[in-house]
Amino acid sequence: MIILKDGEVSRIEVRLQEIVTEYRNRQLMGFQKICSLVNALYIDLSRAYLPVAQRAEQNETQLMQVRRLEMLVENNFRGVKSPSQYAQMMFMTEKKPEQNLQNHF
């Protein structure tokens, strides 16, 4: 459960309304924009849910992983093309986005 402060509730409502409006308008690249808006909503809700100390720790860990991946790609891009190979090199499992969402809900 996420308990939102008044300012957060209005921001989340605005974000949800943007998603609904984009869905109803059915404009060019609407699906991509909806995906971006849903990602932004997820980030907003995660920030409201996670304590500040945990956010800082999580951000640092993710930043270190991104830097490691960047170095691996830079050094191996000619021979290594598969995400699963990079996952193995980072001692991680390859997760598809839909698997990741299932872990959070």
N, C-alpha and C positions, 0 to 999 in steps of 0.2 A: 504494500500500500504506500502511496506517495501522498503526503499531506502538503499541499501547496499554500504559500502565502498569497495574499490578495493580488499583489503585483504579478506574481507568477501565474496565477489563474488567468488573468486577462491576457497575458502574453501567449499562454497555451491556447486559449480560445481563439485568438487572432490567427495563430498558426494552423489550427484545425479548420478555421473558416477559409484560409488560403487554399488548403488542400481540397475542400469541397468546391470552392469556386473554380479552381483549375480543372477539377473533374467534370464539372458541369459545362464549362466553356469548350472543352474538346478542341483545343488549339494545337498548332504545330508543336511537336515535341512535348506535348502535355504529360505523357507518361514519365518522361525523364524529369520534368519539373516536379511532378508529384513525388517521385522517388527522392529527389533532393529535399523536398519539404518534409517528407516523412523522416529522413535522416536527421534533419535539423530539429524536428520534434523529439526524436529519440535522444539527441544530445541535450536538449533543454530539460527533458524529464530526467535524464541521468544526472545532470548537474544538480537538479533539485533533490534527487534521491540520495546521492552519495555524500557523505560528510566531506568537508574541505580537506582534511588530512588524507583521507583515502583517495580523493581526486588527484592530489599532488603526487602521491605515490604511484597511482595508476598511470598518470600522464608520463612520469619519468620512466617507468618500465616500458610503456609503449614506445616512447621516443627512442630508448635504447634499442628496442627490437627493430624499429624502422631504420635506424642508422646501420645496424648490423646487416639488414636486408639490402640496403643501398650498397654497402661495401661488397657484399656477395654478388649482387647483380653486376656491379662495375667490374669485378675481377673475373666473372664467369659467364658473361652474357653470350659469348660466342659459342660455348659448348653446352650450356645449361639453359633450356627453354621452358621446362615444365615447373609449374608452381609447386608440385609435390616434391621435386628434387630440391628446391630451395627450402621447403619446409623441413625436409630431412636434414639439410645442412645446418638448419637453425635448431634442430632437435625439437621440432614442433610437429603437430599434425596439421594436415591441410583441411581447413574447414570451408565449406561452401556457405555463402551468406544466409541461406534459409536454415542451415544447421545452427548458425550463430544466433539467429532470432529465436529459435526454439529454446535455446539455453537461457534466454532472458525472460521468457514469458511462462 
